[in-house]
Structure formats: C-alpha cells, structure tokens
Amino acid sequence: MPRKIVPYVFLIPAIMLIGTFVLLPMIGALAISFSEYNMIQKPRFAGFNQYRRLFQDPFFWNALFNSLLYLIVVVPVLSTVPIFLAVLVNQKLPGISVFRGIYYLPVVTSLVVTGLMWKWVYEENGVLNFMLQGVGMIETPIAWLAVPSVSLFAVMAVTIWTGMGFYMVIYLAGLQSIPGSLYEVADLQGVSKLRQIIFITIPMLRPYIALVAVISSIAAMKIFEEVFIMTNGGPLSQTETLVFFVYQNAFVEFDMGYASAAGIALFALTFVLSVLNLLLTRETTDAK
C-alpha cells in the first residue's frame, strides 16, 4: 500500500462515524425542512412554506434576538476573563494545582446538577438574595428567574461560570508556549505585571483567543440545558433561545418540518458567524 494512502485509511473509521451520525442526520433534517411532518403521518412536501412561516413568526425572532444577545454578552467575557485566570494559576506557588482543580470543577460537573444548584441560588429565599440583603444591597428578595428583564442575564452568568475553567485551561496551554525570556526582559526594564499581560501575554495568545472565540460562539448559539432546567424558556419567553425553540416545536408540538427549518436556520447562522470570526481574527493577526 502506498504510504500516501495510509493516513486516509486510518481516517476511514472517523469519516464513517461522522457520516453516519452527523452528515446523514443533517441531510435528513434539510429534507424534512421542506415538508410537513408530525412523526405520525408520512412527510408531505411543502416547498419553502416552513421557511416563510419561520420568518413571519415573532417567537422565532424573539428566540433569535435572545441567542444573539447571549452571543454578544457571553463570548467577550469568556474570551478575555479566563486569560487572567490562566495567568493567576500559572504561577509557581504551593498548592496551585488545587486551585486549578477548583476552577475546572464546574466544567466536569453535570449541567443538570449545575442548573438545579443555580436555580436554588436564584430563588427568592436563595443564597444570592440572602447575601445581597446581608450587605444591604437590596431590601426585598428578587425572583431573579421570574423577572423578564434580568432572567436571561441570570442564565448567562451560569454559562460564564461553567465555561470559565474550560477556556482557562486552553489559555494555560498557550501560556506554556510563551518564551520566559520575554518576561525576564520586561522585568529588567521595570514593566508592571499588568502591562506585561497587555503587551506580551495577550498578543502571544492571539491564536488561542481566536480558538476560544469560535468555540464559545458556537456554544453560545447552542445553549439549551441551562435554559431548559432553570427557566423552561420563561418568563414570557424572555429566555427562549433558538435551540430551545427547535426543541419546543420538535418534541412538544411535534412539528418536525418547522423545527427542522429552524434548525437549518440556526446552522446557517452559526456557520456564518464562525467564518466571520475566523476572518476577522486572521485579518487582525496579519495586520499585527
């Protein structure tokens, strides 16, 4: 067997798995999006009716707005704050591995457990209100998950909390690749630690920042578990995201054709945002 073919032979199992469990379902969803299908009767071709219905549906636009707001708020936080956490846990101090484990603990905790725990924290008689009342910041308890103006941001805080450790590890790996001589020269010239992070660490971590931005963007557009467990899309659909919208129409309303059309729209939006993110990051990297 020619050596050039050997790598592709090893890729065959992965290609078969991806084709079976990713590509074929995507093709099936695309086909169903052009039909009316309720999982009981046979699919009936409906052309672009599902897509026309989708773009006339105010609930879809509400879910789209919530998902984009999620993207705008969560991604910048998860792309920047973990850098400082990584710098913190990268110090050679006694017991620093314990702190790394503590920061990473939310990542390996089940989202069901996390959602239920934070739902209890946000209760009117929960820990958050108890602490805020204790320091005099509020007088009466707030139902954080029942107030439309703050419920989505309360769920965002949970997403940020659970993802911080994961992205911190990515940046921690990037910090290991930065030559220590750069920091030694900066120390000799009296450069402060904060300026070292801004002018040495962040520029050297630019490829990792691009990776985190893309991963966190995709994760933000796919958010579902936190919403399902903590608010079930409420109050008044203020926390309903695109994935929750797909779930609601597919497995509650059993309108698979409409749900598939929403899923295709979600895929197209996520793909476009990811490509734009990569292009903007590449242009910034080339410019510098």
HELIX and SHEET records of a PDB file:
HELIX    1   1 VAL A    6  ILE A   18  1                                  13    
HELIX    2   2 GLY A   19  LEU A   23  3                                   5    
HELIX    3   3 LEU A   24  ILE A   32  1                                   9    
HELIX    4   4 ASN A   49  PHE A   55  1                                   7    
HELIX    5   5 PRO A   58  VAL A   89  1                                  32    
HELIX    6   6 ILE A   96  VAL A  108  1                                  13    
HELIX    7   7 LEU A  111  VAL A  121  1                                  11    
HELIX    8   8 VAL A  127  GLY A  134  1                                   8    
HELIX    9   9 PRO A  148  GLN A  176  1                                  29    
HELIX   10  10 GLY A  180  LEU A  188  1                                   9    
HELIX   11  11 LYS A  193  GLN A  196  1                                   4    
HELIX   12  12 ILE A  197  THR A  201  3                                   5    
HELIX   13  13 ILE A  202  MET A  204  1                                   3    
HELIX   14  14 ARG A  206  MET A  221  1                                  16    
HELIX   15  15 GLU A  225  MET A  230  1                                   6    
HELIX   16  16 LEU A  242  TYR A  247  1                                   6    
HELIX   17  17 GLN A  248  VAL A  252  3                                   5    
HELIX   18  18 MET A  256  ALA A  287  1                                  32    
SHEET    1   A 2 SER A  35  GLU A  36  0                                        
SHEET    2   A 2 ARG A  44  PHE A  45 -1                                        
END                                                                             
